[in-house]
Amino acid sequence: DAGVTQSPTHLIKTRGQQVTLRCSPKSGHDTVSWYQQALGQGPQFIFQYYEEEERQRGNFPDRFSGHQFPNYSSELNVNALLLGDSALYLCASSHGWGPSYEQYFGPGTRLTVT
Amino acid sequence: QKEVEQNSGPLSVPEGAIASLNCTYSDRVSQSFFWYRQYSGKSPELIMSIYSNGDKEDGRFTAQLNKASQYVSLLIRDSQPSDSATYLCAATGNQFYFGTGTSLTVIP
């Protein structure tokens, strides 16, 4: 049973650049959520995608955008990178969307902005 | 008040003891509650979910939810050194909210 996968594992970018992170959900799941986790903090919810639409969004600026594809995989795009965007970016998948469904996390992408 | 609050710890218990982890939440979250375990350098792993008042048991883990007092707790019985990790409480409202986590160390 394939779990949630993310790519790349690590990424180093320069301030002002743009980055795209990718996620494939667990087999049988159709909903993908993205989180940002700074060191020593809990994950912060960015947004959730279901049926190729953004269904819920956290308190993140428009520099953070996403997309979901027909095969349920997803991308997170961050424009105009800031030093403060350095964090672990986590993708989580669930079967169904909304607040009651259990989410399973991928291994994450460690983004460093210099 | 933050939506989900946890004591950051660290919490230390001897091997074989019961570890008790607590989480309080605000009025902005009220629907579903989850406990995750996160080892250093790894991503969170789901331990269990709880949706209604009372206790829910799964192996050595018991989650307790008290909506009147707005707290949810996780008990780990017969704690093992492999349980040493950060435990994250999560809750849902109009979005998903995580606490900052409680660091647990089980001493052999």
Boltz contact constraints between the chains, C-beta under 6 A:
constraints:
  - contact:
      token1: [A, 41]
      token2: [B, 100]
      max_distance: 6.0
  - contact:
      token1: [A, 42]
      token2: [B, 88]
      max_distance: 6.0
  - contact:
      token1: [A, 42]
      token2: [B, 98]
      max_distance: 6.0
  - contact:
      token1: [A, 42]
      token2: [B, 99]
      max_distance: 6.0
  - contact:
      token1: [A, 42]
      token2: [B, 100]
      max_distance: 6.0
  - contact:
      token1: [A, 42]
      token2: [B, 101]
      max_distance: 6.0
  - contact:
      token1: [A, 43]
      token2: [B, 98]
      max_distance: 6.0
  - contact:
      token1: [A, 45]
      token2: [B, 95]
      max_distance: 6.0
  - contact:
      token1: [A, 45]
      token2: [B, 96]
      max_distance: 6.0
  - contact:
      token1: [A, 56]
      token2: [B, 95]
      max_distance: 6.0
  - contact:
      token1: [A, 58]
      token2: [B, 95]
      max_distance: 6.0
  - contact:
      token1: [A, 90]
      token2: [B, 43]
      max_distance: 6.0
  - contact:
      token1: [A, 99]
      token2: [B, 31]
      max_distance: 6.0
  - contact:
      token1: [A, 99]
      token2: [B, 32]
      max_distance: 6.0
  - contact:
      token1: [A, 99]
      token2: [B, 92]
      max_distance: 6.0
  - contact:
      token1: [A, 100]
      token2: [B, 32]
      max_distance: 6.0
  - contact:
      token1: [A, 102]
      token2: [B, 46]
      max_distance: 6.0
  - contact:
      token1: [A, 102]
      token2: [B, 49]
      max_distance: 6.0
  - contact:
      token1: [A, 105]
      token2: [B, 43]
      max_distance: 6.0
  - contact:
      token1: [A, 105]
      token2: [B, 44]
      max_distance: 6.0
  - contact:
      token1: [A, 107]
      token2: [B, 43]
      max_distance: 6.0
  - contact:
      token1: [A, 108]
      token2: [B, 43]
      max_distance: 6.0
